[in-house]
Amino acid sequence: MAIEQVTLRELVRDPIYRKWIKTPPLGGFSEYARFRVYVQKEENGGWAKKDFEAFAPAYNFLVKNYKSWYDAALTCRNQESRPPVVRYKGKRQYYAPMLLMPGHIWCGYCRRPTVFGYYSTHHTFAAKGIKPLPYKLRCGICGNTEDSIRRFKGVAV
């Protein structure tokens, strides 16, 4: 049985994630960070993409259109983002609901929890005529491998 991925529309119902996604990435992001909005117009449909040179135009494009799409992701193509942070028992800790969704892994490039899987073809490689290694677990949206992303521990709040 396949795990159904949570959609961006579902994620932004969470007030902590909604506030976090509005904030440009902080810490270590270079002036060369490039952003991409991935769009899935209908359930089980293919993913399309649009590239941006900065966070603000990518975010504005997403906000203007995301309610008309089935799912979307505002990704940073070359640098990871950490999950939202909350204060819990006096300490700053990663926000567990974004890290502990069953069947989901936090993808720092997609800036959200996603379902990872094994792919013999993947939309991010198709235009280049590249076939991904089918034994590598990959993000269903951006195609990064599980072993290329950081893992975070969250706390229940």
Secondary structure, DSSP 8 states (H G I E B T S, - for coil): -------HHHHTTSHHHHHHHHS---SS--TT--EEEEEE-STT--EEEEEESSHHHHHHHHHHHGGGSSEEEEEESSS-----EEEETTEEEEEGGGT--TT-EEETTTTEEE-EEE-SS-HHHHTTT----TTSEEETTT--BGGGS----EE--
